[in-house]
Every structure is written in structure tokens, then in C-alpha cells.
């Protein structure tokens, strides 16, 4: 690498579900798109299976900052020449999800419920699930561990389809009163998971928030004792 480095850029990098904001120097590196060096490997400390070309991100740093859920990722097939260049970011390697399949026809409520349960189909009408129940006297509060470090979640890169789904979801849930504008000093990132039918499921990564939440250690009664008292 003999090029003179004069500029750098920042962008969101996605390696099959492993997300991070990365800063790269701009230089002539031949046919390579990105070169991740030893410092990157030391920071993320991945487990590498050289025989199967598989990669894990089990480190505490990745679980708190980069991963929505633990995954095993398969590297792009090819010859691994050097440690600093085997993680080249090819387009196929960076693709998180495969193209969705054609969506099957939507079933009616009667088709989804077995005939023997049709008399109870009114228990789960969709129109009643779009709103919260009446407000009760008690509110739930998330208590954090004293002096816990407040973090701002990373913004994961999304495509046009994900952006549209996010806008529609936020609009629908705001209008229904299921969510409200946030006043929290902490943020948690969102990620979309593709369903079997090709639709997108919106998920929020509360991993770090859960780790600093004060646990409720109230003991529940034994189920066997409750059954005996019925």
C-alpha cells in the first residue's frame, strides 16, 4: 500500500448483522474495497474458524455495541491470503438478507382459526388490538442501576424498503397511541428482521438497557401451591 493518504470517511458498516460506525482512510488499495487491520480485530476480538471460513462476534464489546443478537456468520468463499485482507467488504458479503419471496395470499380470520374454535373468534379482533386498554392507577417505571453509564445506541444503516416500513410503523403506532415521542436521555437502535413471508419485523435492541436495569427480585408463589388452593 504505497498511496499517500490525504482524506478519510465515516460510514455504517454491516457484516451480516454486525453493525458499527467505522472511520476509514481513503487510499489506492488495488482491487480491495476495504481493508480491516489488526487494530479492528483486536477491538472486536472475533472467533475465526479458518477451516470453515466462519466468523463469530462473541466479545462483550460487540454484544453491547454492534450486535442485536448473537449470530454465526459465514465468510465470502475465496482464498484467504493475509489476516489484514480476508475481511474485504464485497457486496455479497455485506448483504444482510436475501431477497424476499413472493407474498402468499392473505388468509381470512376464519381460515386461520380451526373450525372447532370459531365460536371464540371474537376474542381476538384486530381492531381492538390497535389501542391500549384504559389507563390504570399504577404506572410501570424502569429503574436503572445507580450511576450506570448512559449510552446512545448506534444508528444502523437501512435501505429504502426499511425506511418506508419504519415511517409506516411509527405513524401507525403514534396514531393508535401505542407509542409517544421520546423524552429519554438514552437511545436504543432498531433493526428489521425479515419474516418467512418476506415482510419486515421491526425490532428494538434493548440489550444494553436491560443490562443496566435494576432487577425486580420479587418471588412468585409456587404454581403447585396455587393449583392446590383452586
Secondary structure, DSSP 8 states (H G I E B T S, - for coil): ------EEEEEEEEETTEEEEEEEEE---TT-S----HHHHHHH--EEETTTTEEE--SHHHHHHTBSS--EEE--SS----TTTTT---HHHH--S-----------HHHHS-GGGGGGGGGG-GGGGGS-----S------B-TT----B-------HHHHHHHHHHHHHHHHHTS------S-B--EEEEE-TTS-EEEEE--HHHHHTB---------HHHHHHT-
